[in-house]
Amino acid sequence: MNIGGFLKQSFVDFPSNICAVIFTNGCNFDCWYCHNRGLIPFSNKPKYDFEEIFEFLKSRRGFLDGVVISGGEPTLQKDLEEVIDRIKSLNLKVKLDTNGSSPKILENLLPKLDYVAMDIKNSLENYGKITPNPNIENIKKSVEILKASKVDYEFRTTYSPDITFEDFEKIGQLIEGAKAFYLQTYNPQKPDLPRTPVENYEKVANILKKYVNFVKIR
């Protein structure tokens, strides 16, 4: 696995669990506001060896509850399933962060996963405002796969200034009946970039509450 980052301990990345976080190199999206831009190139050399991480995880059994595999986009890693199996062999839970671009891979991995967080970048018709040339059909398939699954999951959207109230209405319709939705704070990487008005977050949360029982701002 091409690993570009590793966080030994987190209390916020895996709901109700203490976890470590593995960040993979390589992403097929290029979201303009991405705060992990250094992980986008596939050509990056690994900064961490999984065997060393695995030994660390073994030493932390009894303290860590699980491991988050994030990115980049983890479903692009050819040995992702093998890595999940290795982690599960330590009796640790596994959470996957994904952009939903690989529905077949996601569906195959679900029996091994304990939690999935899928990003919804914008309404389907306006995805291109966030990332170039997304495969919208794959996004739709991944949403339906998660909604039909028995695995714990969440959908989440970073509230960039590109997303309108109308877009959020359509996002709500897309994920209607989902278990959980998180509205994530947008933090511009440069001071001259536009900001999302603070007062809009509660308005958006109320829009999503029409479609999803659990909605939270994070």
Helices and strands as residue ranges (DSSP letters): E 3-10, E 19-24, G 37-39, H 50-59, E 66-70, G 74-76, H 80-88, E 93-98, H 103-109, G 110-112, E 115-119, G 124-129, H 136-148, E 152-158, H 165-174, E 180-184, H 200-208, E 214-217
